[in-house]
Amino acid sequence: MPDARVIPIKGKDPKGPKKKRPVAKKSAAATGARASRSSTVPAEEPVDQAQALPGTEEHVDWDTRVAGVLAFLRRRITGDYQVDDFGFDPELTDRILLAPFRPLYKRWFRIETRGLENIPDTGGALLVANHSGTVAVDSMMTQLAIWDHHPEHRHLRMLGADFVFQLPVVSELARKGGHTLACAPDAERLLSSGELVGVWPEGFKGVGKPFSERYKLQRFGRGGFVAAALRTKTPIIPCSIVGAEEIYPIIGNAKLMARLLGAPYFPITPTFPWLGPLGMVPLPSKWIIEFGEPIRTDEFPEGAADDPMLVFDLTDQVRETIQQTLYRLLVARRSVFF
């Protein structure tokens, strides 16, 4: 019987090339699972040679700091630094004198500054602020706020009382920090040369007042700072400081001890002198320093500084502006320490 012939249905040659079945792609999960079964060592990524190795940034930073310190010491030894006619040493002030106050500013008092835009970038200006705190820490915090946070990092040249410049060590440090006596000639000279000058007209009456009179401004003297601003045609910037009153609350004044030491007062606080050196640690009150809008003096006529009534009115305007700002800040303050 002859073999039967198979006829393909679609007319294709049965002996022709067969179609290859498509190979299913392996899923990433399956591939990863098989790879994990075959080897437990992950593939290493190429290391960017330009990228610094971990930990070297800190070494570079320390190298930079050490180099800066050595360069600073070399300049001090060789005398390669600048000092103006008042004895002001800008480099020493920034690196040494202000450095101990920065931790207090940032972490202890947590100072909040407002109105820095009211301080001019250039030119002379007279900053007038309230004074408090038993020790004049508020003036140093104001100087640090302007130097560290103002866009132009301006130095505040403060006017101090005679007592400050009679102390052996403090007097020299004050001169190096750019401060001078609170007298009209020095103030006018600094303002005329385009410096930012700071004055605290309450003086020791404000710093040494009892805690029961906190945030009540004392008399602003005879207005000598206003006359200096009028003569030099420089703006007056009211500055209000909240928080300094609570760092050393004065509950008494040992007048006999003050006379023996030749000091304007000898404070007694809840912690000093009862706790000895620990009583000198300030309480961590929350501070606010607000710089108000400048009061222009260039609009007054020539010779306005010699008009006692005009000087008195302008002095009272500055004092009232600071007092009302203090009241506003106190009402808005949540707590003494927060």
Buried (B, 14 or more C-beta within 10 A) or exposed (E): EEEEEEEEEEEEEEEEEEEEEEEEEEEEEEEEEEEEEEEEEEEEEEEEEEEEEEEEEEEEEEEEEEEEEEEBEEEBEEEEEEBEEBBBBBEBBBBBBBEEBEEBBEEBBBBEBBBBEBBBEEEBBBBBBBBBBBBBBBBBBBBBBBBBEBEEEBBBBBBBBEBBBEEEEEBEBBBBBBBBBBEBEBBBBBBBEEBBBBBBBBBBBBBBBEBEBBBEBBEBBEBBBBBBBBBBBBBBBBBBBBBBBBBBBBEEBBEEBBEEEEBBBBBBBEBBBEEEEEBEEBBBBBBBBBBBEBBEBEEBEEEBBEBEEBBBEBBEBBBEBBBEBBEEBBEEEEEBEE
